[in-house]
Amino acid sequence: MFENNKITKLFKIQYPIIQGGMAGVSESILVSAVSNAGGLGLIGSGYASPSWLEQEIKKTKQLTDKPYGVNLLMQNSKVEELIKVIIKEKVPIVFTGGGNPLPIMPYLKKARIKVVPVVSMARLAKKMEDNGADAVVVEGLESGGHIGENTTFCLIPQAKKLINIPLIAAGGIFDGKTLAAALILGADGVQMGTRFLAATECQAHENYKKAIIDSSDENITVLAKFTGHPVRVIKNKVSEDFKKIEEKNPFPEEVNSERFAGSKVGASGNIDLAILLCGICAGGINETKNCKEIIEEIVADAKKTLNEGTNLLQ
């Protein structure tokens, strides 16, 4: 089914499924498990140090001989040092998010690294193509973490009209039906974060995974709208406390943006003490499975859904 797919050809992977670069949880074990299962795993560097990233890259290389990548958060003040590590370790693919990647793209391209920016507007997808991006991710507001204002459903066809490079859809995609929908709308592949948060290999605390499984669309909310960088999370004590801070009309500078760059649950497992990044699709996730099971189930269901859709039109 995916032999001639633009994403599988570009990244040399089996399935056009990319694991979102979730800071705090996208570490070598999860990344290698996704890559070994036929998808593309991404190390989420977030606000991490260069030494941490180098260590995780080396661990990933030990755990898989399949393609993998790194997600760079452009807000990290050490991004230049992280790029030096990426080039030194010959990372094949870099996804970027949380800021403008255009200044760093020439350095990555010169090192023959494939560059894939994550954007929240169709216009920006075109701009990334014009500046040499190898592919682009359009991410709808359904996603977890930092979000834009457009939906995945609307973004895909709008971006597809503007670009010729491979298009990856993100936001609200978690099973075979949502993968099929993205492909029908014009995406060449998908990126999923929340679904892999609940993977067996994910290093997130089990209580965090349980919170995802127990969630519905009604207990997932958006914080920090006043900063211009809203964040989608699971409701808990921390989120409710933060809502009270928002009511006081603080300046955006009063909020430490690093709080929203990853979800670290302490050893105690108290999920009320952490910002729990999560997409709206959590309401459709009912159990933890390993990455191989997740990917194979999604692919099989997508094939079935697409075949059934074809039959309906006959």
C-alpha positions in Angstrom: 0.0 0.0 0.0 2.8 2.4 0.8 5.4 1.3 -1.7 5.1 4.5 -3.8 4.4 6.8 -0.8 6.4 10.1 -0.8 7.1 9.9 2.9 8.3 6.2 3.0 10.5 7.0 0.0 11.9 10.2 1.5 12.8 8.7 4.9 13.3 5.1 3.7 10.8 3.7 6.2 8.1 1.1 5.9 5.0 3.1 6.9 4.3 6.9 6.7 3.9 7.2 10.4 6.1 9.6 12.4 6.2 9.7 16.2 6.0 13.3 17.5 9.1 14.8 19.1 7.6 15.1 22.5 10.1 16.8 24.9 10.5 14.9 28.1 9.3 11.6 26.8 10.6 11.1 23.3 13.8 9.4 24.3 15.9 6.6 22.8 13.8 3.7 23.9 10.6 5.0 22.4 12.3 6.4 19.3 14.0 3.2 18.5 10.9 1.1 19.1 8.9 3.3 16.6 11.7 3.1 14.0 12.1 -0.7 14.5 8.3 -1.1 14.0 8.5 0.6 10.6 7.7 4.2 11.5 10.0 7.1 12.1 11.0 7.8 15.7 12.1 11.3 16.8 14.1 12.4 19.8 12.4 15.3 21.4 15.2 17.7 22.4 13.0 20.4 23.9 15.1 22.6 26.2 17.6 19.8 26.7 21.4 20.3 26.8 23.7 19.3 24.0 25.3 16.5 26.2 21.8 15.0 26.8 21.0 15.0 23.1 24.3 13.5 22.2 23.8 10.7 24.7 20.3 10.0 23.4 21.4 9.9 19.8 24.1 7.4 20.6 21.7 5.2 22.6 19.2 5.3 19.7 22.0 4.2 17.3 22.6 1.2 19.5 19.0 0.2 19.7 18.1 0.5 16.0 19.7 0.5 12.6 16.6 2.1 11.0 16.1 5.8 10.2 15.4 8.1 13.1 15.4 11.8 13.6 15.6 14.7 16.1 13.0 17.3 16.8 14.5 20.7 17.5 12.7 23.3 19.6 13.8 26.6 18.1 13.1 28.4 21.5 16.0 26.5 23.1 18.8 29.0 23.6 21.3 26.3 23.0 19.9 25.4 19.5 23.2 26.2 17.8 25.1 23.8 20.0 22.4 21.1 19.5 22.9 21.5 15.7 26.6 20.9 16.1 25.8 17.7 17.9 23.3 16.7 15.2 25.8 17.3 12.4 28.6 15.6 14.3 26.5 12.5 15.0 25.2 12.4 11.4 21.5 12.5 12.3 19.7 11.8 9.0 16.5 13.8 9.7 15.6 16.9 11.7 12.1 18.2 12.4 11.8 21.7 13.8 9.1 23.4 15.8 8.4 26.3 18.2 9.9 29.1 16.1 11.4 30.1 12.8 13.8 27.4 11.4 14.9 29.4 8.3 18.2 30.7 9.8 19.4 27.2 10.6 18.2 25.3 7.5 21.3 26.1 5.3 23.6 24.5 7.9 21.5 21.3 8.1 21.1 21.1 4.3 24.8 21.6 3.8 25.3 18.5 6.1 22.9 16.6 3.9 20.3 16.4 6.7 16.7 16.3 5.7 14.8 19.2 7.2 11.1 19.0 8.1 9.5 22.1 9.8 6.3 21.8 11.7 3.9 24.7 11.0 0.4 25.7 11.9 -0.6 27.7 8.7 -0.8 26.7 5.0 1.1 29.9 4.1 4.0 28.9 6.2 4.1 25.4 4.6 4.7 27.1 1.3 7.4 29.4 2.8 9.2 26.3 4.1 9.1 24.7 0.7 10.4 27.9 -1.0 13.4 27.8 1.5 14.4 24.2 0.8 12.5 22.1 3.3 12.4 18.4 2.3 8.9 17.9 3.7 6.5 19.8 6.0 4.2 19.0 8.9 1.0 20.9 9.2 -0.3 20.6 12.7 -3.9 21.4 13.7 -5.1 22.7 17.0 -6.3 19.2 18.0 -2.8 18.3 18.9 -1.2 18.3 22.4 1.3 20.8 23.5 1.7 24.1 21.6 -1.1 24.7 19.1 -2.2 27.0 16.3 -5.7 28.2 15.4 -6.6 26.0 12.4 -7.9 22.5 12.4 -6.1 19.5 10.9 -9.1 18.8 8.7 -8.9 22.3 7.1 -5.1 22.6 7.1 -4.3 19.5 5.0 -6.2 20.4 1.8 -5.3 24.1 2.0 -1.5 23.3 2.3 -1.8 20.6 -0.3 -2.8 23.2 -2.9 0.2 25.3 -2.2 3.1 22.8 -2.0 4.7 20.0 -4.0 7.0 18.6 -1.3 5.7 15.7 0.9 3.0 16.8 3.3 2.6 15.3 6.8 -0.5 15.9 8.9 -0.5 16.2 12.7 -3.2 16.8 15.3 -6.0 14.5 16.3 -4.6 11.4 14.4 -4.4 8.3 16.5 -5.9 5.3 14.6 -6.4 3.8 11.2 -9.5 5.8 10.4 -7.8 9.2 11.2 -4.8 8.1 9.2 -7.1 7.2 6.3 -8.9 10.5 6.6 -5.6 12.4 6.5 -4.5 10.5 3.3 -7.8 11.2 1.6 -7.5 14.9 2.4 -4.1 15.0 0.7 -1.5 14.1 3.3 1.4 11.8 2.4 1.9 10.7 6.0 1.0 11.5 9.6 2.7 12.5 12.8 1.3 11.2 16.1 2.3 12.2 19.6 -0.5 11.4 22.1 -1.0 7.8 20.8 2.7 7.1 21.4 2.6 8.6 24.8 0.5 5.6 25.8 2.9 3.1 24.2 4.5 0.5 26.4 8.0 1.7 25.5 7.3 5.3 26.3 9.2 6.5 29.4 6.3 8.6 30.6 5.1 7.6 34.1 2.4 5.0 34.1 0.0 7.4 35.9 0.5 9.8 33.0 -0.4 7.0 30.6 -3.5 6.1 32.7 -4.6 9.8 32.7 -4.5 9.7 28.8 -6.5 6.5 28.7 -9.0 7.8 31.2 -9.4 11.1 29.4 -12.3 12.3 27.2 -12.7 15.5 25.1 -14.2 17.1 28.2 -11.2 17.0 30.4 -8.6 18.3 28.0 -8.1 22.1 28.0 -5.9 24.9 26.6 -3.7 27.1 28.8 -1.5 30.2 28.2 -3.6 31.7 25.4 -2.6 35.2 26.6 1.1 34.4 25.9 0.4 33.9 22.1 1.6 30.3 22.5 -1.4 28.3 23.8 -0.8 24.8 25.1 -3.2 21.8 25.2 -3.1 19.8 28.4 -5.1 17.4 30.5 -7.0 19.1 33.3 -5.5 18.7 36.7 -4.6 20.7 39.8 -1.7 22.5 38.0 -3.8 23.5 35.1 -6.6 24.8 37.3 -4.1 26.8 39.3 -2.7 28.2 36.1 -6.2 29.2 35.0 -6.4 31.3 38.2 -3.1 33.0 37.3 -4.5 33.8 33.8 -7.5 35.5 35.3 -5.1 38.0 36.9 -4.0 39.2 33.4 -0.3 38.6 33.8 2.3 39.7 31.3 3.4 36.9 29.0 7.0 37.4 30.3 5.9 36.3 33.7 5.3 32.8 32.5 8.2 30.4 32.2 7.8 28.9 28.8 10.0 25.9 29.7 7.1 24.7 31.9 5.3 23.7 28.7 8.2 22.1 26.9 7.6 18.6 28.2 5.6 16.6 30.8 7.8 15.2 33.6 5.9 13.4 36.3 8.1 12.9 39.4 9.0 9.6 40.9 5.9 9.8 43.2 3.7 9.6 40.2 1.6 12.5 41.4 0.1 13.8 38.1 -1.5 16.8 39.8 2.0 18.3 40.1 2.8 18.2 36.3 1.7 19.9 33.1 0.3 16.9 31.1 0.5 17.7 27.4 -2.1 15.8 25.6 -4.2 16.0 22.3 -7.9 15.9 22.1 -7.7 12.4 20.5 -6.9 10.9 24.0 -10.6 10.2 24.2 -10.2 7.5 21.6 -7.2 5.8 23.2 -8.3 3.0 25.5 -5.3 1.0 26.2 -1.5 0.8 26.2 0.2 -1.3 23.5 3.7 -1.6 22.3 4.8 0.4 19.3 4.8 -2.5 16.9 1.2 -3.3 17.8 0.1 0.3 17.6 1.6 0.8 14.1 0.4 -2.5 12.7 -3.1 -2.0 14.0 -3.3 1.5 12.6 -2.0 0.4 9.2 -4.4 -2.6 9.0 -7.4 -0.4 10.0 -6.4 2.3 7.5 -6.3 -0.2 4.7 -9.7 -1.6 5.7 -11.2 1.9 6.0 -9.9 3.0 2.6 -11.2 -0.2 1.0 -14.6 0.2 2.5 -14.7 3.8 1.3 -13.9 2.7 -2.2 -16.7 0.2 -2.1 -19.2 2.8 -0.9 -18.6 4.8 -4.0 -19.2 1.9 -6.4 
